[in-house]
């Protein structure tokens, strides 16, 4: 019998699996072991890639996605290890992860299953790695938010056990399926996952059965792993929220059905939690709908007060107050089904178009209710007011409060950690990447004796010993590790120390061909630009951009003569004067107010007309080189919309007027 069997279920996360297998190589050095990867019909070439790069790994390819539990059971069926480890593909382990947990389980004969500290990529504890079973009170405190309000209270925060010190060993009800270690004896007695659970809930069920068999489950924070969490679900069409709550229903039915009251309470808690999750996910859409409904109702009341033809004294009292809300509800329905309310954005053009549809529909309906035919004039006034109100609040939300749009003008200050050779090589690849912007600030070496050295265009700013200080002082957003140069133990130490800093840690692939981070996998190889379609080329964006350019240039033409005389008198012109004097070239469509620095940055890709200002203008006095500025132009072309243009113009004015005063 071998020492350790590791089972990994993969679904379209090839790059994450490669990084995990690299970390496992170091963690398994002192053990006889086997690694079993069960692939759930990935379409990203995972099976072929793993077989080629890691021939010692046993790969079980499935023809369809059979779910997390069933796939793990396939691996368990052929596992031969004395210790069995279930591990998610989007994790990285330390060199001492297995040795410390096996040492613990050997000294605790009652321990049937253990896990370690599971970290998020920013160094914070992943709360799901230790939790309680969803009992009535536990579920209630979680649903109503008491666990968040009182995270240190044993009474209210039992769900995620946040009242416990995360650095102390504790017996717990359940641990996360992202990392589970148990013995052959436990597996022979309890078995694997219940195949009824497709995904989620199977870890709770297994922990429950382990304890029913007389064993205990422990959380052991003497070592840790990093879990990127949810990477496989991002790449699937599965509704993970629905699957998760179906799994909770199944868990309750299976283990608490003997008590009718308990099951009813738990089922209510699960439904309530599902509702909370829905509201949280669609909060922008819901809030937009509420604002529109309120504004429409107010506008309708105002229109009724304003319209007083002949002897009409307003709507009859018997139809109030419902008459004020019914048209608003009708418009809300039209806007909802017309796609005006989206999860992450606030629509303006679509909202206005659907107002027109709503007006036509509402006017037509008055023909069927002759007693209210006089309300067509009220409707006309109402829709006139609402049209302005809808546009105004969306404008304020987008431009001033940045609601519903990406904060796209973001400085991505980056540190690279590794040897001089690999830092230099990785920097060159980052510079060539056209899809992502990384502003490399400098390098971090393993030892302090390299601090101050210059490598290419960058300096070594610090060592592993003081990297946290460098991150704080330089206000770093991203840290990239060359995983084959820095030990995972040191890497984990840095991530743990940085849990209070808003910084993202990424790990470069062994061949420096990709980066693995909490939000995505970034490929560093060049891609064929001809195959990329950006917003700047879309007809709707081009039309709106043209309207903005022409309208704004006509306004600026009014002050053009005064600006021209001012520049002549002072024998020169600043950025602000140049902006105004460029209005004629924008009006005749030679240039655009916002665009790339040079319209031919890349002849294979249309990036828009040359801009009077742009992202390049906002960053031109910073430390960005010419290649970085060109990448900003590509980034702008990819994400261009009227709100981004207005934001850039506003920030450009601020830079022109106030930076010149300093």
N, C-alpha and C positions, 0 to 999 in steps of 0.2 A: 504493500500500500504506500502511495506517495504521501508527502506531507500536506500539500495544499492544492485544492481545485478551485479555480476562479472562473465564474460564469458571468458572461457579459452579454446582454441582449442589445443588439444594434439595430437602429432604423435610420438610415440616411444621415449618419453623423461620422462619416469616414475620418475627417480630420481630428475630431475629438478622440476617436478610438485609437488613432495612431499615437497621439500624445499620451493617452492612458497606458498603452502597451509599452511605451518608452519608460514611463515611470515605474511600471510593474517590473521591468527588467532589473532595476536596481533594488526594488523592495524584496525580490524573491531570490536574491543571490545566495542566501544561506539555506535554502530549502529545495527539496525536490518538489516539482510542481507541474501543473498542467493548466493551460488557459483555454477555455472553451468559449468561442464567440458564436452565439445563435443569431443569425441575421433574418430579420422579419421582412424579407422581400424588398430590400433597399434598391433604389434606382440610381444611386450615385456612384456605383462601381465599387462599393465597399468590399464585397466578397473577393473580387479579383485582386484588389489592392492589398488587402490583408494577407491573402495567400502569397502574393509576390513579395511583400516587404517583411512579413513575419511567418515564414514557412513552418515554424514550430507550433503555431496556434492551430487548434482544432476548430474548423469552421463548419457549422451546420446551417446550410442555406434553406430557408423556407420559401415556398412558392407564393405564399400570401402572408399578410400580417395576422398572426394568430393571437396577438396580445402579449403583454408583459409576463403574466403568470404562466401561461402555457409554454412560452418560449424558454423561460427559466427552467421549467420542469423537463424540457428536452435535454438541457445541459445537465441537470441533476441526475437524469437517468443513466448517463454514461460517466459521471464523475467518479473518480477513484480515491480522492484525497481523504486524509484523516480529518482535516479541517476544510470546510466548504465556505467560500466567500461569494456572495452575490453582489455585483458591482455595476453601477450604471456606467454607460459608455462615456458620458460627459463629466467624468471625474478625473482627478489626478491624486495619486497617493504619495505619501512620504516614504523615505527609505526605511523608516522604523515602524511603519503603520502595522504591518502584520506581526512583527516580532513582539511588540508591546502588547497587542491584544491577545496573542496566543499565550504569552507569559501570564496575563491576567486570568484567562479562562482556565489555565492549568492549576492556578491557586484557588479557584472558586468552583468546586465540584457541582454546586447548585446552579451555576451559570449555564443556561441553555443557549443563549444568543447574546452577542455583544455588538456594539457599534462604537465608533470614535466620534470626536468632534467633527461635524461637517460644516465647512465654511462656505459662505458666498464668495464670489470673486473679489469683493471689496473687503474681505476679511471679517465680516460680521457673521455671527452664528446663524445657521439655517435652522429655524425653530422646529421644523418638522422632524429633525433627527432624534428628538426625544419628546414624547407626548403621552397623554392619557387616552384611554378608550372613551368614545363619545357617549358618556352617561348623561342622564337628564340635566343635572345641574351644570356639568361641564359644558354641555352643548349650549345651554341657556346663556351662561356667562360669555361664551364666545360669540353667540349670535347678537346679543344686545350691546356688545362692546365693552363689557365690564372688565374683561381680561386685558384690554388695551389701556383702559383708564387706571387699573390697579395691577400693573405687571408684577409687582413684588408681593402681592397678597396671595397666600396659599388658598384662601377661600375663593377668590375670583379668577386666578390665572392658572388653573389646573390643566387646561387644555394643552398648552405648550410648555407648561412647567417653568415659566419665566421667573418664578420666585426662587428657584434653585440656582445655586452658583454654577455657572457653566464650566468652571474649571475643577469641579469636584465630582468624583465617581458617584453615580446614583443608580439605584434600581428603579426602572420605569415600566410603564405599561407596554409601550410600543416604541419602535424605532423605524426609521425610514428605509424603504426598499432600495434606496440609492447605495447603501452599504450595510450588509448583514454578514456576520461571521458566526458559524455554529459548527458543532462537531458531527462526525459521522453517526455517532450514537443518537443524537437528537434527531437527525434526519431519518434514520431507520425507524424511530419511534413515532415521529409526528408526520413525516412525509413533506412534500413540497407545497407549492401554492395551490389554492383552490381554483381550478380552471373556470369556475363561474365568473370570476373577476377578470374582465378583459384588461383593464388598466386602472390603477388606484384601488385602495382598499384591501388588496391582497396581502400587503405587508402587515396591516392591522390584524387581519384574520390569522395570519401565520403566527404572529406574536401571541395572540389570544390562545391558539391551540398549543403553543409551546408551554404557556403557563398552566393550561389545563392538564398538561402531561406531567406537571410537578416541577418544572424548571423555572428559573428566573431570567429576566431580560435586564441587561445592564448598559448604561451609557458610560463610556470610559474616555475622558478627555485628555489622556496622557499623550495622545497623538491625534493627527487630524488629516482630513482630505479636503480638497476643493471640489465643489459640485456646481456646475454651471446651470443646472436645473431647467428642464422643459425643452431642451434642444430638439429632441425627437418629435415632440408634439408640434413644434413650430414648422416642421417639415411634412406634416401630415394634414389630411383634410378632416381629422377627427375633432369633434366638438368636445374639448377636454373638460369644460365645465359640466356639460351634460353627463359625460362618462363618469366624472368624479362623484357627482351626487347620486347617480344610479348605483355606484359602488357603495356609497354610504347607506342607501336604502337596503341593499343586499346584505350588508354587514349587520344592520339592525334586525332584519328579518331572520337572519341565520342564528344570531346569538341572544337576542332579547325578545323573541316572539312569545316566550312563555309568559311574559308579563304584558297584558294588553295595555295597561296604563303607560308603562315604560316605553313600549313601542310607539304609541300615539304621540307621546311627548317628543321622542327622538325624531319621529317622522316630521312632526311640526317644526322642530328645530332645523332639520335638514332643508325643508321647503323654504323656511325663513332665510336660511343662509344662502340658498340659491337665489332668492329674490334680492338679497343684499348684494350678491355677486353681480347679478344682472344690472342693478342700479349703479354699482360702482363702475362696471364696464361701459355703460351707456350714459353716464352722468352728463356728459356734454350735450348729447342729443336730447335728454330729458329736460335739462335746464333751458336749452334753446326753445323747445316746444312750450315750456311754461312761460318764458318771456314773451314769445310771439302771441300766445293765447291772451295773456294779460294786456299787452299793448293793443291787440285787436279789439278786445272788449272795451277798453278805455276810449279808443278811437271811435267806436260805434256810439258810445254814450255822448261823446263830444259832438259827433256829426248830427245826432238827434236834437241836441240843444241848438246847434247852428242853423239847421234847416227848419224854417217856419213859414211855409207858403200859405197865403190866404188865412183861413181860420183853423188850420191844423195845429193842434196843441201837443203833438207828440204821439208816441205809441199809446194805445189803450192800457189802462192800469192792469187789466186782467191778464195781459201777456208779459207784464214785467215781473221779475227781472230777467226771465228766461230769454226774452227777445234779444237782449244784449249779448248773450253767451252763445246762442245757437249759430249765428254766422261765424263767430270765432272758432267754434268747434268744427264747423264745416271746412273752414280754411285750414285748420290744424290737420284734419284728415287728408285733405288734398296735398298739403305739404309733406305729410308723413309718407303717404304712398307714392308721392312723386320723387322721393329720395332727397328731400331737403335737409333732413337731420341725420348726420353721419357721426360715427363714434368719435373720431379724432379731429374733425375739421368743422368749421362753420361756413356753410355755403352762402354766397351772396347772390351771384347771378341766377342760380337755380331757384333761390327763394323768391326773387323778383319775378321770374318767369311763371312760377307757380301761383303767385299773387294774381297775375293776369288770368290764369286758368280758373282760379277760385272766383274772381270777379264775374267772369262769363257764366260760370256755373250758378253762382248765387243769383245773378240777374235773371237767368233763365227760370229758376225755381219760382220767382215771384209771379210768373205767368200762371202757375198752378194754384196760387193763393191770392186771388184777386183783391181780397180785403187788405193785403199788405203791398199792393202794387206801388203805392206812394213811396215805399222804402227804397226804390231804385236810386233815387237822388241821394238818400242817406248812405246807401252803399257806395256810390261814386265818391262822396266826400270821405267816407271811411277808408276806402282803398287808397285814396290820395294821401291821407295822413299816414296810414300804415306803411305805404311804400317808402316814405321818407324815414319813418321810425325804424323799420326793419334794416334799412341800409345803414342808418346812423349807429345803431347799437352794435351791429356787426363790425362796422369800421372801428369804433372805439375798442371793442374786444380784441380785434386782430392787431391793429396798429399800436395802440397804447398799452394794452395789457398782455399782448402776445398770446391770446387764447386761441386755440385751434390751429396754430401754425407752429412749425418747428423753429427752434432758436438756431437758425442755420448759420448765422455769423458767429461761430464759436471757435475760440482759439484752442487748438488741439495740441497743447504743449506736451511733448513726449520725451521720456528718458529711455535709453536703451541700456540694458544690464548684460554684460558679458565680456569676453576677451576683445582686445583691439581688433583682431582679424574679423571676428563675426559681427562686431558692432559696425565696423566700416562696411562690410558686405551687406548687412541688413539695411543700413541707411541708404545705400545705393538703390536697393530694391524698393524701399519706401518712396524715394524720390521719383522712381519711374512709374509708380502706381498712379493711375488716372482716376480711380474710383473713390479713393479715400485721401484725406489730407492729414498728414502727420507733421507737425512743426517740431522737428527734433531740436531739443535744447542742448543736449550733451549726453555723455556716457557715464555709466557707473561701473567701476572696476571691482574685482573681488577683493583686492587689498589696497590699503591707503597709499602705498608707495607710488602708485600711478597717477594720483591726483595732480592736476595741473598740466599733464601731458596733452599735447594736441594730436588728434587723429583725423587726418583729412581736414575738414572745415569745422570740426567740433572738438571741444575740450572734455577731459575727464573731470567731472564736477564733484565726484565723491566716491566712496566705497560702500560696500554692503553694510559697514558699521554705522555709517551716518546717512544712509539713503533716505530715511524718513524725514530727517532735517532738510535735506535737499528738496524733497517733494514739497514740503511746506514752504520753504523760502522761495522756490522757483514757481510755485503755484502750478504744479504739474497736474495734467488731466489723465495721462496714460503712461503706464510703465510696461515696457516689453522685455520679457526674459528670453534669452537664448537658452532653451531648456537643457541642451547637452553641454552647456558650459557652466551653469550654476546648479549646484545640487538642489534637489527638491526640498531637503530639510531647511536650507538657507532661504529658499524661495518662500516656503510656508511661514518661516519666521517673519519675513518682511511683510507678507500679507496680513498676518495676525497683528503686527504692530500698527498697521495702517487702517484699522477698522473704523476709526473716527474721522478719517480723511476721505473726501469725495474724490477718489481716484480709481481708475479702472486698470486692472492688471491683465496683460495678455501674454500668451506663451507662443513663441515662434516654433514652427515645425522644425524637425531635425535637419531638413534640407533648406530651411529658410524660404519655403515656397508658400506658406500660409501663416496666418495669425489666428489663434483661438482666443476669443474673449467672451464676456458675459452676454453680449447682444448679438454676436454674429461670428461667422468665419470669414476672414478677408483673404482672398487669394492674391498673391503678390506677383504672379506672372502677368505679362502684358496680355490684353484682350483685344480682339479685332474691333476697332472703333466703328467700323461701318455697320456693325450689327446693333449698335446702341441707339435708342430713340429717346431723346430728351424733351422735357417740357417746352423748351424754346422753339421746337419744330412743330408743336401741336397747333392746328389751326385756331382753336379757341384761345389759347394763350397768345398767339401772334396777333389776333384781332384786338384783344383787350389791351395788349401792350401798345399797339399802334394808336388806339384811341387815347390812351394815357399820354403818349408822346406828343400827338398833335394838339390835344387840349392844353397840356402844360406849356408847350412851345408858344401857342397863341397868347397865353397869359404873359409869358416872359417877353414876348415881342413888344408889349406895352411899355416895358421899362428898358428895352434894348437901347434906345437913343441916349438916355441919361447915363446908362452904364458905359456906353461907348465914349461919351464925352468925358466921363470921370476917369476912364483908363488913359485917355489921351492926355488929359491934364496932368495926371500923376506919372506919366511916362512908364506905364507898366500895368500889369493886371495880375491880381491874385487868383486863387482857385475859384473863389465865389464869382468874381467878374467873368472869368473864363467860362464858367458854367452858364451864365446868362447869355454871353455873347455867342454861345454855341447853339442857341435856340433856332436860328435859321437853318443850320445844317440838319437839325432834327426834324424841322418842319418839312423839308424837301426829302426826307427819308434817307439821307446819307448816313446818319448816325442815330443812336438811341440815347436817351438820358441815362439808362442803366444797361450795361453790357460788358463784354470782354475788353481787356486793354487793347488787344489787337484782334481783329476779326478773323485773321488767318493764323491763329495759334496752332491749329492743326488742320491742314487742308482737307483731311478725310472726314472731318466732323464739323457740322455747322453749329457754331456757338452763339450766333446772333450778330447783329450789327455792332460795330465798335461803340463802346459806351463812353459818355462824358464822365461818368463815374461808375463804380461797381465795387465788388468785394475787393478787387485788386487795389482800388483807391483807398479803401478803409485800412488796408494793411501795408501800404507802400512804404511807410516810414518805420515799419517794424523790422524784425530780423529775418523776414522771409526772403528767400532768394528768388530769382526769376522763374525757376521751375515751379516753386511753390505758388507763385502768383498765377502762373498758367493753369495750375491745377484748380485754383480758386475759380477761374473762368469756366472750367469744365463742370465744377460743382454747381456754379450758378446756372449754367445751361440745363443741367439735370433737374434742378429744383425750381426753376423760374416760375413765378406767378406774380400777380399784381401786388399782393401784400408784401412779398419779398422786395419788389421794386420800390414800393413806398417806404419800407423800412430802410433800405439802402440810401434812398434820397434823403430821408430825415437824418440819418447818421452822418451822411456826407456833408450836409449843411452844418451840422454841429462841428464836424472836423474843420470845415473851411472857415467858419466864423470864430470859433473859440480856440482851436489849436494855434491859429496864426497870432492870437493875442498873447500867447505864452512866451 
